[in-house]
Amino acid sequence: MVFLKLTLVASMVASATAFAPSTFGVRTSTNLNARTFKEKLKYVPVITQAQLPPKGSATSGVAGGLAICIAVSPTGQLFALGDKCPPVNQPLSFGKVTATAIEDPVLGTAFNLKTGQVENWCPSGLGKLLGGLFEPSGVPVYPVKTNKGNVEVQVDVNYKLDFEANYWSGVLDAQGKANGKYY
């Protein structure tokens, strides 16, 4: 009987410790410090100036492998932000641009054009339902300029290479060979 009680107590302690918070092996930030490729900031063309949307709206493009939202304020000022809108990653470029913010068309979240920080988190009906499940988070912003008929955004041109550096390439490579080349 004593052995049964000890076994029961031991299993309860083991169960409790399995669910107890632990700091062992827990990363304190989401920043991955081990980069394969060194950061290389460069201005990269995203769209042509002819493709700029009307004032008070936005469009999308790709720079350095990143989805970029080019927003034009009602006064004509250009802004570049990440085109993935938290929390469900719909395109921010479909949003309405005001003097200081761009509003997510689905959940209604307003992001500051200069900082990318949240000004109003998920105020719409669907947004209130989904927004409460996630912590408010902003979008990245990028320096933007016009040059020789193009709209250019400063991005880390090695970001995509660094992200993909940890992908495995081997026997089951979709292109047919372990090194990614065709036969």
C-alpha positions in Angstrom: 0.0 0.0 0.0 2.8 2.4 0.8 4.5 1.6 -2.5 1.3 2.4 -4.3 1.0 5.8 -2.5 4.7 6.6 -3.3 4.2 5.7 -7.0 1.1 7.9 -7.1 2.8 10.9 -5.5 5.8 10.4 -7.8 3.7 10.4 -10.9 1.8 13.5 -9.7 5.0 15.3 -9.2 6.3 14.3 -12.6 3.1 15.4 -14.2 3.2 18.7 -12.5 6.8 19.4 -13.4 6.1 18.6 -17.1 3.7 21.5 -17.3 5.6 23.9 -15.1 7.3 26.9 -16.8 10.9 26.4 -17.5 13.6 28.8 -18.6 16.0 26.0 -19.7 16.4 26.1 -23.5 13.9 28.9 -24.0 14.9 31.6 -26.5 14.5 35.1 -25.0 13.9 36.7 -28.4 12.8 35.7 -31.9 16.0 37.1 -33.4 18.1 34.4 -35.0 21.7 35.3 -34.3 23.3 32.8 -36.6 23.4 34.3 -40.1 24.9 32.5 -43.0 25.0 35.6 -45.2 26.0 39.0 -43.9 23.3 41.8 -44.0 23.7 43.9 -47.2 21.3 46.9 -47.4 20.7 48.2 -50.9 18.1 50.2 -52.7 16.2 47.8 -55.0 13.5 48.8 -57.6 10.0 47.7 -56.6 7.7 49.3 -59.2 8.0 51.9 -61.8 6.7 55.5 -61.2 4.0 54.8 -63.8 2.7 52.0 -61.6 2.3 54.3 -58.6 -1.3 54.1 -57.3 -3.5 57.3 -56.9 -3.2 59.3 -53.7 -4.8 57.7 -50.7 -4.2 54.1 -51.9 -1.4 51.5 -52.2 0.0 48.8 -54.4 2.3 45.8 -54.0 5.7 44.8 -55.3 8.7 42.6 -54.5 12.1 43.7 -53.5 14.9 41.4 -52.5 12.4 38.5 -52.1 10.2 40.5 -49.7 6.6 41.5 -50.3 6.5 45.3 -50.2 3.4 47.6 -49.9 4.0 51.0 -51.5 1.5 53.5 -50.0 0.8 57.0 -51.3 -0.6 59.4 -48.7 -3.4 61.8 -49.7 -0.7 64.5 -50.0 1.4 62.3 -52.3 4.1 61.2 -49.9 5.5 57.7 -50.5 5.9 55.0 -47.8 7.1 51.4 -48.0 5.9 48.8 -45.5 5.8 45.0 -45.3 2.8 43.7 -47.3 1.8 41.0 -44.9 -0.8 42.2 -42.5 -0.9 40.6 -39.0 -2.5 38.5 -37.7 -3.6 36.5 -40.8 -1.1 37.8 -43.4 -3.6 39.3 -46.0 -2.0 41.9 -48.3 -1.7 45.4 -46.7 -1.6 46.9 -50.2 -5.4 46.5 -50.5 -5.8 48.9 -47.6 -7.0 52.5 -47.5 -4.3 55.1 -46.9 -5.0 58.1 -44.7 -2.7 61.0 -43.8 -0.8 59.0 -41.1 -1.9 55.4 -41.4 -2.9 52.5 -43.7 -5.9 50.5 -42.7 -6.1 46.7 -43.2 -9.2 46.1 -45.4 -10.3 42.9 -43.7 -9.8 43.4 -39.9 -9.6 47.2 -39.9 -6.2 47.4 -38.1 -4.5 50.8 -38.7 -0.7 50.8 -39.1 1.3 54.0 -38.8 2.9 54.8 -42.2 6.2 56.1 -40.7 6.8 53.5 -37.9 4.6 50.5 -38.9 3.3 50.3 -35.3 -0.3 49.5 -34.6 -2.6 52.6 -34.1 -5.9 50.7 -33.8 -5.9 46.8 -33.5 -8.7 44.9 -35.2 -11.7 47.3 -34.7 -14.0 45.7 -37.3 -16.6 43.0 -36.4 -14.4 40.1 -37.7 -11.4 41.9 -36.3 -12.8 41.9 -32.8 -13.4 38.2 -33.0 -9.9 37.3 -34.4 -7.9 40.2 -32.9 -8.5 39.1 -29.3 -6.7 35.8 -30.0 -3.4 37.5 -31.0 -1.0 40.1 -29.5 -1.0 43.4 -31.6 2.1 43.5 -33.8 3.2 46.0 -36.4 4.7 45.7 -39.9 8.2 46.5 -41.0 8.9 49.8 -42.7 11.6 50.5 -45.3 13.3 53.7 -46.6 11.8 54.5 -50.0 12.9 56.9 -52.9 12.3 57.5 -56.6 15.2 57.1 -59.0 15.3 57.1 -62.8 11.6 56.3 -63.2 11.5 53.6 -60.5 10.3 53.5 -56.9 13.2 51.9 -54.9 13.1 50.5 -51.4 16.1 49.8 -49.2 16.2 46.1 -48.1 18.6 43.5 -47.1 19.3 41.8 -50.4 20.8 38.8 -48.6 17.7 38.2 -46.5 16.1 35.6 -48.8 19.4 33.8 -49.2 20.0 33.7 -45.5 16.4 32.5 -44.8 16.7 29.7 -47.4 20.3 28.7 -46.3 18.9 26.2 -43.8 16.6 24.4 -46.3 17.6 20.8 -46.8 18.5 19.7 -50.3 18.8 16.0 -50.8 17.5 12.9 -52.5 13.9 14.0 -52.4 14.7 17.4 -54.0 11.8 18.4 -56.3 14.1 19.1 -59.2 15.5 15.6 -59.4 19.0 15.7 -58.0 20.5 16.1 -54.6 22.2 19.4 -55.6 19.0 20.9 -57.0 20.1 20.6 -60.7 18.2 18.8 -63.4 19.4 15.5 -64.9 
